[in-house]
């Protein structure tokens, strides 16, 4: 229903919006000391971040503040890795709030 509502002209715009938002968030997170992209490869809306502390600690703090902070994928890859996914629904204010919370764990 959603894709029929935005139409074929809206679909490319939606893709550009999602890509821009995901790269905005990835750049903001990796600007925090101790955080880095886990993979050095192009991405669209999902990206893995190496964190300076246990992802469970980050997730708990963020959830206490009403923000879901990625999926802990440490067991599949390495220690301290969170997978983030960004859609068109995330506002800049929400992403900036997440970055602010992540900065509290900066190395």
PEZIUR-V791078 format. One record per residue. BURIAL is + if it has 16 or more other ideal C-beta (glycine too) atoms within 10 Angstrom, else -. Layout:
BURIAL
BURIAL
//
This chain:
-
-
-
-
-
-
-
-
-
-
-
-
-
-
-
-
-
+
-
-
+
+
+
+
+
+
-
+
+
-
-
+
-
-
+
-
-
+
-
-
-
-
-
-
+
-
+
+
+
+
+
-
-
-
+
-
-
+
+
-
+
+
-
-
-
-
+
-
+
+
-
+
-
+
-
-
-
-
-
+
+
+
+
+
-
+
-
-
-
+
-
-
-
-
+
-
-
+
+
-
+
+
-
-
+
-
-
//
